Structure formats: structure tokens, C-alpha cells
């Protein structure tokens, strides 16, 4: 998913970015979905706009991670 695709999601379409590779790195970022531990913990209580913001941050982290390789 891209940030543009995330922006176009309807509220009912915002799903967890979890890919079932749940392991945190030294910065407490999941190496599967690139969410922080606090973002993972607050996901179930977050409304659609907060979930979109979390997804955008995780996409930015993912892009930065793969740009470094």
C-alpha cells in the first residue's frame, strides 16, 4: 500500500497492517508491519482517522527501511 492509497480509503476499509510477522527491533518497531509498540497497543481503540495516521507512519518507516538497503 502507498500513502496515496491510504488517503483514499473509506473509514470502513481501514484494516490492520499486521502481516503476522510480529517481532520488535531495538527501536520497538515491528519488523513485519513497521508500527511502533505504542501504535500496535492503541490500534484497537483508534478511530479511522487515527488508524490512517498510524498506517502512514508505518509506510514511511517501511520506505525508509528499504531505502537504506
C-alpha positions as CSV (number, residue, x, y, z in Angstrom):
1,X,0.0,0.0,0.0
2,X,1.1,3.5,-0.7
3,X,0.3,6.7,1.3
4,X,-1.9,7.8,-1.6
5,X,-3.8,4.6,-1.4
6,X,-4.2,5.0,2.3
7,X,-5.6,8.5,1.8
8,X,-8.3,7.2,-0.5
9,X,-9.5,4.5,1.9
10,X,-13.0,4.9,3.3
11,X,-13.3,4.6,7.0
12,X,-14.8,1.1,6.8
13,X,-11.8,0.0,4.7
14,X,-9.1,0.8,7.2
15,X,-7.7,-2.6,8.3
16,X,-4.8,-3.5,10.5
17,X,-1.5,-3.6,8.6
18,X,-0.4,-6.6,10.6
19,X,1.2,-9.3,8.4
20,X,1.7,-11.8,11.2
21,X,5.5,-11.3,11.5
22,X,5.3,-9.9,15.0
23,X,8.8,-9.1,16.2
24,X,10.1,-5.8,17.5
25,X,13.5,-4.4,16.6
26,X,15.7,-2.4,19.1
27,X,13.6,0.7,18.5
28,X,10.4,-1.2,19.4
29,X,9.2,-1.1,15.8
30,X,7.6,-4.3,14.4
31,X,9.7,-5.7,11.6
32,X,6.5,-7.0,9.9
33,X,4.2,-4.0,9.8
34,X,6.6,-1.2,10.8
35,X,4.2,0.1,13.6
36,X,5.6,1.1,16.9
37,X,4.8,-0.8,20.0
38,X,2.5,2.1,21.2
39,X,0.8,2.2,17.8
40,X,0.1,-1.5,18.0
41,X,-1.2,-1.1,21.5
42,X,-3.6,1.7,20.6
43,X,-4.9,0.3,17.3
44,X,-8.0,-1.4,18.7
45,X,-9.2,1.8,20.3
46,X,-8.2,4.2,17.5
47,X,-10.8,5.7,15.2
48,X,-10.4,5.6,11.4
49,X,-8.5,8.8,11.1
50,X,-6.0,7.8,13.8
51,X,-5.6,4.4,12.1
52,X,-4.9,6.1,8.8
53,X,-2.3,8.3,10.5
54,X,-0.7,5.1,12.1
55,X,-0.6,3.4,8.7
56,X,1.0,6.5,7.0
57,X,3.7,6.5,9.7
58,X,4.3,2.8,9.3
59,X,4.6,3.2,5.5
60,X,7.1,6.0,5.9
61,X,9.2,3.7,8.2
62,X,8.9,0.9,5.7
63,X,10.1,3.1,2.9
64,X,13.0,4.4,4.9
65,X,14.0,0.9,5.9
66,X,14.1,-0.4,2.3
67,X,15.8,2.8,1.0
68,X,18.7,2.0,3.4
69,X,19.3,-1.4,1.9
